[in-house]
Amino acid sequence: MPDVFADLVGQDEAVDTLRRAAASAAAVLRAAAVAPTTDAAGDEFDALAEEAEGAGAGAAVDPGAGMTHAWIFTGPPGSGRSVAARAFAAALQCAYGTGCGQCPGCHTTMAGTHADVRLVVPEGLSIGVNEMRALVLRAASTPSGGRWQVVVIEDADRLTEAAGNALLKAIEEPPPRTVFLLCAPSTHPDDISVTIRSRCRVVPLRQPAAEAVAEVLARRDGVAPDVAQWAAAAAQGHVGRARRLARDPEARTRREAVLAVPRRLTGVGAAFDAASALIEAAEAEAAASVAETDATERAALETALGAGGTGRGAAGAIRGAAGQLKDLEKRQKSRATRAQRDALDRALVDLAGFYRDALTMALRAPVASVHTDTAALAGAGAQKWDAEGALRRLEAVLECRAAIEANVKPRIAVEAMMLALWKG
């Protein structure tokens, strides 16, 4: 059976760092077992250094192997930030300290059921202070399994300022045996605060090569090799998107509709029509992705509040629960907005890949195309626009992504992009 790091594609250097840190964490636990009087996180981690010093004159201590209480995983979308964080969490809970993938600690962590691993996956546009305070409070408890309390925060760049401050306090004064694993696109202040960054160890991840992604799709998911190669190239190294393209016919249909946009831009009216089609497709995809979850959540809440009851006071109880139902609807609306923006961003990435192909063809650059199935169309565009025109169009798509990330209304941003693509 493969170990917990097997799904981390094309990140050999990061995997090596995490393996050594997990081994160091296991040594910390051994040192703490010998000297159980340590009552602070810093003392626990210092025990490893003391153990290493007494290991003998011939022992070489690698300063990069040390364990610490706070980590940041950075890298472009699809590089495997959350995969790396979960795998490291499993290695910390591993009975052997290696992330073997076979022991109960590894199994339960990877399945999301380990009692001492708390996973924060923001469903809305941000992570609020109340959620973070509750998480920090729970994380301060003693590990039930005797190893580590691990808090994994995906998309830590969505922390509000107040939530970031609440997390900072916990990282500055870490509870014993608690480890924080944060995932963010980069260590830029726009993604993670400077003060939090200064107290964490950074594990940078790179965009995996298409060949590595294709190999994993074929080996793990049973995708035909030719389909895996195509999907890996079209997804531009994004493992999740490549898997979706390889296995989901609807995802391929949506991609084809996006790549047909350049042919549709024949005038101002066509540009606005294309913008509306793109927005409506993203809304439909988002609605479909959250509909089942929304219905399940509402039904569960209504049942918990006494909906359908016939006893005395049942009607009054459900009326009094209007506030809780309103809070649920607010969270679901935020999640739907996030899902819509994620769907739209996937479309924009595909469109950027098309104009990138046109640019490289215009420059006669010796690089492979992202979208091999639209290479002829990109080549025609390269002849019509030349390199400068293709670059302007590529920049228009990237500016649209940045505008949406800065909370510009998606419809406004997409309409402006379509007009820029038409005018060139």
N, C-alpha and C positions, 0 to 999 in steps of 0.2 A: 504493500500500500504506500503511495507517495506521501512525503511529509507535508507539513502545513504550508511550506513555501513553494510548492510545486506549481501553483497557479499564478505566481508572480512572474510575468513573462518578460524576458529580456532585461532583468535587473540583477545581474550576478553580483555586482559590487555592493548594492544595498542588501541583498540577501546575506552576503558574507558578514556585513556589519551587524545585522540583526541576529545572526546565529551566534556571533561572538558575545553580543550583549546578553542574549538569553543564557548562555553558559555562565557569564559573569553574574547574572541575577540568581542562578541556581547556587553559585558559590556564596553569594550574599546570604541566602537562606541557610546554607550549611554553617556559615560563620555565626549567624544569629542563633542557630540551634546550640552551638557550643557556648556562646555568651549571650543568653537570653535577656540580659539586663538592659540592652539597648532599647530605648523607648522613643527614638526620633528617626525620621527617614534618613537624615544625613548620616547619623551614626550607623545605621544599617548598611548604607552603601560604603561607608568608610571601612566597615569590617572586611570587605573584599580586599581593599588595599593592604590591610594589616595581614590578612591571610596570605596574600601574594608575597609580602616581604619575608614571611617566614617559610616560604616554600623551598628555600635553598638558594645557594649562590648561583647555581647554574640555571635558574628559572628566569626566563625573559618575560617581562611584563609589557604587554601591548597597551599603551595609553588609549588607543582607539577602541578597545574592547570593553571599556567600563560601562556599567549600567547606571542609569540616572532615572529620575522620577518623572521627567517630562520630555516628550518627543514631538517633533513636527515632521510630517511626511509631505513633501512638496513634489510637484510635477505637473505636466500638462494633463488635460482631461484624457482619460483612458489609459494613463500610465500605470494605474493600479495603486493609487494612494490608499484607498480604503481596504483593498486586498492586503497590502503590506501591513497595515495597522492591525487588521484582524488576525493575520498570520502571526505577527509578533505577540499579540495578546495570547494566542493559543500556545506559542512557545514558552511564554512566561508561566502559563498554567500547566505545562507539560510535566508529567511525573518525572521525566528524565532530563528536563531542562534543554531539550534539543528540538522540540516541535516535531515529535516522531510521527504524528498523525494517527496513532493507533490507541493511545491511552485515553481514559475517560476525560481528562482535562482538555486534550486536543479536540476530541469529538464534540464535547458539549460547547466549547468555545466557538468552533467553526459552525456549529448548528445554531448558535445564538441563544443557548439555554443555560450557559454557565452562570451560577449564582453570583460570582464575583466579577463578572465582566458586564459592564453597562455600555450599551451602544446608543449613541445619539445620532439619529438620521433626520435632519430637518426636512419636514414636509412642506413648510411654507417658505416665505421669502427670507426669514431671519430666525435666529435662536434668541428667545427673550430672556430677561434677567430672572424671572420667576422659575422658569425651567432650569436655568443654570444653577440657581441657589439650591433648588431641591436636589439636583444631581450631586453637587458638591457635598451637601449634607449626607446623602446616602453613601457617597464614596469615602467618607471619613470613618466608616464602620470597619471593624476587624474582619479580614477575609475569613469566610466560613470554611474554606478549604485549606487554610493554613499557608497559602502562598502569597498571592497579590490581589489587591483590588485594582482592576484595570478599567479606566474610563476611555472609551473611543469616541471621539467627536468628529464625524464626517462633515465636510464643508464648514470648517471652523471659521472661514472667511465670512460666514453669515451671522456671526455673533454680533449682537448690538453692542454699543459702547458699554452700557451698564452690565450686560452679560459678560463681556470681556473683563471688566473690572472684578466681577464676582469670581471668575475663573482665575484671574491673576492672583487674588488673595490666597486661593488654595494652592497655587503653584509656588508662591513665595514661602508659604508655611505648609509644606505637604504633610498630610497625615502619614503615619508609619505604614509601610507596605502598600501605598497607593501610587499608581502609575497613570499618568495622563498621556494619551496618544491623540494628537491633533492632525487633521488632514486639511491642507490648504493648497491653492495653486502655486503660491510662492511665499517668500518671506517679506515681500514688499509691504510697507505700512498700510496700503489699501486692503491687503488680504489678512494680515495678522499684526497686532500691535507690536511696537518695538519692545515694550517692556516684557510682554509674554515671550517674544522671540528670544530675548536675551537670557531667558531662564530655561530654554529648551535646547535639546540636541536635535539638529536638523539632519534628516535623511533625504537627500535629493534623488528623485526618480526621473528617468528619461523616457522619451517616447520610444516604445519598443519597435524594433524593425518589423516590417511587414512579414518577412520570412518567419520570424519567431512567432508572430500572431497566427500565421497560417498553420504552423506546425502544431500549436496548441489546439486549434480548432479541429484539425484532423485527428489528433491523438486523443483528446479528451471528449470532444463532442461528436466524433464520428462523421464529420463533414467530409465530403469528397475533396481530394486534394486540389482539383482545379477550382472548385467553388470556394474553398478556403483561401486560395491565393487571390482570387478576385475580390472576395469580401475584405480581406486584410488590407489590400491596396486601396479599395474604395473607402474604408473606414479610417485611413491615414494613421494606422497604429493604435486606434482606439479599440481595445479588446471587446468591450461590451457591445459597441456598435457593430463590430465585425461579426460577432455571434448573432446579433439581431438580423443583419442582412443575410447571413448564410441560412438562417432557419425560419425567417418570417416572411412569407410572400407579400404581406401587406406593407412591410417596411421597404421591400424592394419596389413596390408600386409607388409608394410615396416618394422615394428617391428619384424614380424615373420622372415623376411629375415636376419635381424641383429642377432637374437637369434639363427639362424642356423649356424652362423660363426664358433663356436667352433667345430662343427662336420666336417667342411670343411678343417680344418687345418691339413692336412695329410702329408705335405712336404713343401719345400721351394717354389716350383712353386705354390702350392695351396695357400700359404700365400700371395704371390703377387697377385694372382687372386682375393682373397678375399678383399685385399686392393683396387684393381681397382674397384671391384663391389661396395664397400662401397662409394668410392669417386664419382663414376658415379651416384649412386642413390641419393647422396646428391646434386650433380649438377643438376640432372633432377628435383628434388623436388624444388630446389631454382629457377630454370628457370621458372617452372610452376607458382610459387607463385608471381613472379614479372612481368611476361609477359604482363598481362592485364594492370597493372599500367604503365609500360614503354610505351606501345602503346598509352594509353590515354594521357600521359604527352607529348609525341612527337607530337601527332596530335594537341593538344591544343596549343603548342608552335608554330608549323608551321602555324596554322591558325592565331595566333596573329601576326606573322611576315609577313603575306600576302601570304602564299602559296595558289596556285590555283587562285590567282587574275589574271585578264586580262588587268588591267589598265596600263597606262604609268608608268614605273619605278618599276612594280611589280617584274620582274625578277631580277633587280638590288637589290631590297630590300632583297629578299630571299638569294641572293649571299652574301650580306653584313651581313647576320645573321648567317653565318657559325660558328662564335665564340660562339654564344649562344647555338647553337645545339651541339657544341663540349663540352661545359660545362655541358649540360644536359646529354650527353652520359657518361661523367666522373662520374657524380653523380649516374647515373643508374648502372654503372659498380661497383661502391663502394657498392651500395645497394645489388647488386647480390652477391658480395663477402660475405657480411654480412649474407645474407640469406643462402648461401651455408654453412658457418661456423656454423650457428645456426642449420641447418638441420643435419650436421655431429655431432654436439654436442649432439643432441637428441639421435642419434644412439649410441654414445659412452656411454651415461647415461644408456641406456637399456643394453648394453653389460656389463657395470660395475655392474649393478644389478644382472646379471646372475652369474658372478664370486663371487659376494657377497653372493649369495645363496649357491654356492658351498663351500665357506669358512665357513659359519655358519653350514652347514651340516657336514662338516669335523670336526668341533669343537663340534658338537652336542649341539649347542646353542639353547635355548628354545625361538626362535623368528620365526615369520611368514616369509614365502618366499615372495620375491618381485614379481617374475614371477611364479605364481602357475601353469601355463600351461606348463612350462618347468622344473618343479621340479624333474621329473624323470631323465632328462638329467643332471641337476645340481648334483643330487645325484650320478650318475655314474661318473661324473667328480671328485666329492669329494673323491670317493673310489680310483680313478686312480691317482690323484695328491697329495692327503693328504692336510692338512691345509696350510703347507708352500708353496706348489705349487700353490694352489688357491690364496693365498695372493700375490705371485709374479705376477700372471696374473692380479689380480685386480689392483695392483700398476702399471702395464704396461699400462692399460687403463687410469688410472688417470694421469699418466705421459704424455700420448698422448694428453689429454685434456689441460694440462698445457702448453705443447709445442706449440699447435695451438694458445692458448691464447697469447703466447709470440711471435707470428708471424712467427713461423716455417711453411714452406710450408706444407699444409695439407697432400698432397700425401706422402711426405717424413716421416712425423710423423706417419701416419697410416701404412705405410709399415714397419717402425721400430717396431710399436706395434704388428703387425701381426706376425712378426718373433719372437718377445719376447713371444707371446702367444703360438706359435708352440713349441719353445724350452723349455718354462717353466722355 
